[in-house]
């Protein structure tokens, strides 16, 4: 592979990839390439297969517009107003975008962004994920599309599982083959994701096939998790039943994509990542994922990979507040939920004492946030103590004034990307979000991608956590440890 000549100021940059030459655009001093295919279009016989390489092309391929997004439906109201989710029509949805200071550079750190969206929504075309600020600060930013919903994560007896994960692996293999031509160092790749993107990264960390594809990883508001194929098959079977066909890849491949999406939306509507419902999950398939990723990572998988992980203080408010659940949920329903999730009475009392005046919905949200996110990440950090890869934890605590959402899920993304001036960010942050907090958080992610050290102490017995807002970023040791001790395996620890 031979890189194209370096771009000249005022001209469109050209880069040679292993599949052909692409022409990007210069935007405020940053070279941007959008919609580059990393795999063949997953249509026809490829619809439920593992990704396959794209065909080479002759001449120059224009790479100035975002490529097609994976088949999906918008978020349901009112989340559609808070989480813009553009749709770009077309079949070649397995594409990626690159922002680079210049293809003429060499050895730059690389950050690969995997978007969230409950494995049902999202794409790399969301303007909130614009990589210009990373490129401005010397990091090559790559953002990736992958198959969603039943096409990416449906479980069939006649097709490989975790096809969306296989797509992500194919994109990372593309990065290893091509990123040097864009100025990046394939040995200095950090993979970064939020929510379902972070859960995906947890699986990639545990997948033997990912070895050598990245050196560092960032997990924002998502903990490693997976189901057995039997448990993960339920949503697929419900969709097939609604369509009146067999729950096989062969049968569903014959269904019109629009009809398949409609049935998927009907089956998966109504639930949330915290309250549950019919959903798509990563599964332990015995091939890509031989073992449960959470267990594998706690037992030493990816021990040499540097990790940056964290949560937002009030993750639950994105789902509970707009739906009215924080006010609607009764004490009786709270008690039933505590029984269902086997929350010890002493633990619930501690959370209640720390939140005087909280509604039953707010208490349940705080408990669910920690049970599903904060506790698993703390447990993983503890298990990695002494490993060759360092571990860093953060908490994002700045509270948005928008719709009383507080420090909710996804709020930190505009700060990480330094895109607070975008309307997509303002939908969650409002118009006067603190730029100084974005400066600090974005700089930490840049430092981590470049050096493996975001700028605060790595995890040890004192449990240092960098808290981003309110106020200046501050390291707090063992924050809310009285609550953490209410959960297994921490109950036997001394105060």
N, C-alpha and C positions, 0 to 999 in steps of 0.2 A: 504494500500500500504506500503510495506516494502522496504527500500532502500537496494541495494546490499552492500556488504562490501566495505570499501574504497579502491581505487586502490593502488596497490603497485608499486613503481617506477620501470619502465621497463616492466610493464605488461599492458595488455589492460584493460581499466576500464569497469566495468559492472554496469548497473543501471536497477532496476525494475520499469517499468511504469505500468499504470493500464491495459495495453493491453499485456504486456509481457516484458521479459528481453532483453535489447539491449547491444551490445558490441561496444564500440567506439575505439578510438586510442589516444595514448599520443603523442603530437606533440610539442616539445620544452617546455615541462612542462605544457602544456594545454591539458585538456581532451576534445576531439572533438567527437561528435556524429552526423552523417549525414544521411539524408534520412529516418527519423523516420516518419511513417504514422500517421497523426492526424485524418484522415477521410478515408472512403473507396474509392476505385478507382471510379471516376465519369464516368463510361462507362456503356454501355448497358442501362438498364432501369434507371440507376442513372445519365445519362449524363446531363440532364437538371433539375435535382432535387436539393433540398437543400442537403448539405453534411450530410452523415450518419457516425456513428462511425465505425472505422475499426474493423475487427474480431480479437479476441485474437489469439496469436500464442503460441505454445509450444516451449520449448527449448530456445536457445539464438539466437536473430536476429542480424546479422552483420550490423553495422551502421557506416561504414568507408568511403563509397562513396556517393556522392550526388545522391539523388533520381531523378526519372523522372521529367522533366519539363512539364509545361502545354503546350498543342498544340499552336504553334505560328510559325511565319516566322521571319527570320532575319530582322534587319533594312535595309532599302534601301541604296545603295551607295549615298554619301560617309559616312553616319552615321554609317554604319556597321564597318568601320575602327576605328571610335571614340568611339563606344559603343559596345564592345564585348558582345555577347548574346548567350552563349553556349546552346546547345540542348542535353538533355539526354533522350533517348527514353524509353518508357514504359507507362503503364496505371496509376500507383500509383503516380500521380502528386501532390496529396494533402499531402505533406510531409514537414518536417521542419528539421532544424539543430540546434545543441546546442554546444556552446563553454563555458566551465566552468573552473575556477581555479582548482576545484576538487569536485567531487560528495560528498566527505567527509565533505566539508564545510557546513555551514548553515547560512541562513539569508542574503545571498548576494543580492544586487539589480539586477534587471533583465531588459534588454533592448530587446524589440521585434522589429525586422526590417521588414518593409513591402516595397518591392522594387517598383520602378516606371517603366515607359515604356508605357504611354498613354493607359493603360489597354489592350494593344495589345502585348507588348514585355516584356522581363525581366524574371528573376528567381532568386532564392536564390543561384544558382550555380555560379554566377558571382564572380570571385576571388577578385574583388574589395571589396566585402562585407565580407571578411574573418574576423571573430570575435576574432581572437587571441589577438589583442591588448586590446580589452575590457576585456577579461578574464585575461590577464596579470595584468590589473589594477583593478581587483576585481569585475568586472561586468559579470554576465552571459548573453551572447548574444544568442538570438534565431532569426533565419531568416526563412522566411515562403514563400512557394509557394502557389498560389491560381489560380483559373481558370481565363483565359483571353478571350478577344474578345467576339465573339457571345456565346461561351459556358459559359462564366462567366458573361457577361453583356448584352446579347441580351434580348430584351423585347418581351415576348410572352403572348398570352391570356391564355395559358394552362400550365404555369410554373411559379414558383416564380421568381420575379425580383431580381437583385443585388446578384446573386449567388456567385460572387467573394467576395463580402462583407460578405456573410454568411460563406464562407470558412475562411475568416480572423477571424470572430467571433469564429468559431469552433477551430481554432488554439489557440486563446487566452483562450478558455475554457480548451484546453489541457494543456496550460501553468499553469493555476490555479490548475489543478488536479495533475500535474506531476513535476513541476519545483523544488519543495522542494527536490526531490530525486536527483537532479543535483546540489544541493547547493544553489538554489535560494529561495527568499522570495516571495511567491505569493501575498503578500500585498504591495510589492515594485516593481511593474511592470511599466515600461515606454514603451509606444508604439511609434515608430519612423519611419518616412517614408519620401521619397523624390518624388516630382512631383506627379504622379498618386497615389503613396503610401501616400503622404501627404493629397491629396484630399480624399482618402479612410479614413484616420484617422479623417478628418473633419466630415465625415459621421458617423464613429463609435462614435465619441464624442457626436453626436446628437441622436444616436440610444438608446432608453430606454433599450434594451437588453444588452448593453455593461456595464451597471452600475456594479461596483465592479470588473471588469476585469482588470482595470489598474488605476494607481494613477496619472500618468503624461503622457504628450504627446509632441512629437517634430514634427513640420511641416516644412519641408525643401522644399521651392520653389513650394508650392502648397496650394491653398486657398480652404476652404470649398465651395462646389458647387454641384448642382444637377438639373436635368431637370424633367419636368412632364413626366409621362409614354408616353403620346401622342407624345411629342417632341422627346423622347428618342427612339421611335420605328422606326424611319425613316431608320436608317442603317440596322436594321434587315430586314425590308421589301425590301430594295434594294438588299440585299444578296439573299433572298428567290426568288425574281423576276429573278435575274441572273441565279439561279439554276433551275428555272421553277417549284418551289414547293410552297405550302402555307406557309405563315409566322407564322408557329406554331412550338412548340417544337416537337410535334409528327412527323411532316413532316420532319423537319431538322434532327431529330435523326436517320432517315433512310438514310441520306446522308453520303457517305464515308468521314471520317475526313479530308483526303487530299484534296478532292474536296471542302469541306466546307472552308478549309483554303485558297485555291486558290481563291474562290469567295470573301472571306473576304478581301484578299489582294487587289484584283482588285477594290473593292468598296471603301476601306479606303485609298488607295494610293494617294499621292499628297498633302494632307493637313498637317498642323502642329498645335500644341497646340495654337499657336499665330495667324496664318492666317486662321484657321478653316478648314472645309472640313468634309466629312463623318467620324464619329468617334463613339466610345462607351462611354457612360457617366453613372454615377450613377443616379438613378431616385428616385423621391419621390413616393414610392410605397404604402403608407398608412399602411404598416405593419411594416417592419423593420425601415423604415424612414417615420414617420407620417407627418413630416414637412420639409421644405427646411432647410438643415443643417446650412447654413450661417445665416438665420434668427433665427433659434432656438438657435444657440450659442450666437448671439447678444442679444437675449432676456433672457439669463440666463442658458440655458442648459449647463451642465458640468462646472458649476461655481466653483465647488470645486476642479477641476483638474488643476494642474500646467501646463502651456504651455510655450514652447520654440518655436519660429517661426521666419522665416526669408527668405530672398531671396538673389540671386546673382545680382550684380550691372548691368550686361549686359546679363541677361538670354537669350534674343532674339538671341544672336549671334550664338548659337548652330544651329539654323535653318536658319537664314538669311545669314550667311557668307558662309558656304559650298555650299549653293544653288545659291550663287551670287546675292541674292535679295538685299543686302545692296547697291550694285552698279547698279543693273538693274532697281530698282524701280524709277519711274519718279516723278516729282513734281505733275503732274496731277493725277497720281495714289494715291499719298499721300493725295491730297486734297479729292479725292473720299473716301478714307479710313477714313479721319477725319470726313467727313459728315456721313458715315455709323455708326461710333461709337459715334457720337454726341459729339465730342471733341470740347470744346469751343475754339474760335480763340485765346483768350488771353492765354489759357493754352498752345496751340501749340507754340505761340510766346515765352513764357517763356522757354520751352524746347529748342527751337531753339537758343535763346540767351545764354543759358547755355552750348551749344555745337557748338561753332563756327567752321565752316568747315565741319559739319556733313552732310552726304548725306541724301536724302529723306528716303532711307531705314533705315538708322541708327536712324533718328528721329522717324519714325514709330515704330521701334523696341523698343526704349526707352519708348514711350508712351504706347505701348501695354504691355510691361513688368509691368509698374506701374498700368495700368488699370486692368489687370487680376491678379496681384499678390500683389504688394506692397500696393496699396490702400486698397484692402479687408482685408489684414492682419492688417494694421494700424487701420482700422475701427473696427475690431474685438477686438484688444487690447484696444482701447478706450472704447468699450462697456463693457469690463470686469473690468474696473477700480472700485475698491471697493469690488470686489468679493473675496471669501475666497481663491480661487486658484490664485497664482501669475502668471504674464505674463512677458515674457522676449523676446526681439526682437534682432536679429542680422542681419548684412549684410556682405556678402562675396565679397570682392572687389579685391583680387589678380588676376592679368591678366596673363593668360598663353600665351606664345609665339607661341604655336602650331596653325598654319593656321589662325593667327590673330583672334582667337576666344575670346580673352579678358576674362572677368569675366563671363563666359557663364554658362548656365544651366548645372547641374550635375557636375561641376568642383569641388565643395566642398566635394564630397563624399569621395575621397581618403584621404582628410585631416581629416574628421570626423573619419574614420576607421583607420587612421594611416597606410595606405597601399600604400604610395607613391612609394615604391620600386617595386610594381607589374607592369608588362607590361600593364595590363588593366588600371591602373592609368596613366601611362606615355603616353598612347595614347592621353590623354587630357592635361596632365600637362607638358609633356616633361621630360627630364632627370634631371633637376636641380631645381625642385620645392623646396621651402623653408621648410625644416623639422621643423624649429622652429615654423612655423605657424601651421603645423600639430600637433605639441606638444601642442600648446595652444588651438586649436580648439577641439582636441580629449579630452583633460583634462576637458574642459568645459562641454562636453557631459557626461563624466564620473561623474563629480560633480553633474550635473543635475539629472542623474539617481539615484545617491546615496542620494542626499539631497534635490532636488528640487530647487537648487540655482546654476546656472552655473558660477557665479562669478562676476556679474555686477548688477547694480540697476534694480529692477523690474519696469515695465511700470507705469508711472504716467503722470501728466500734462506736464512735461518737455520732455517726449518721448525719453528716453535714448535708444540708439541702439549701441550694440557692433559691431564695424567694424573690420573684420578680413582681414587685408591687404588692400592696399600695406603698407608696414612698419609694425610696431608693432601693435598688437590689441589695439584699442582705443575706449572709449565710446564717442559717439557724440550725442548731444541732438538735436532732430528734424532735422535730415539731409535732405537737399534739401527741406526745408519746403515751399519755394516759389513754387515749383512744386506741392507739395501735396495740397496746397491751391487752385490749379486749378481744383480740382475734387470735385464733390459732395460726401459727405456732408460737405466738408471743406471750400467751397468758401466764406462763410459768416464769417469765423474766422478772427480775427485781425492778422496783421503780428506779 
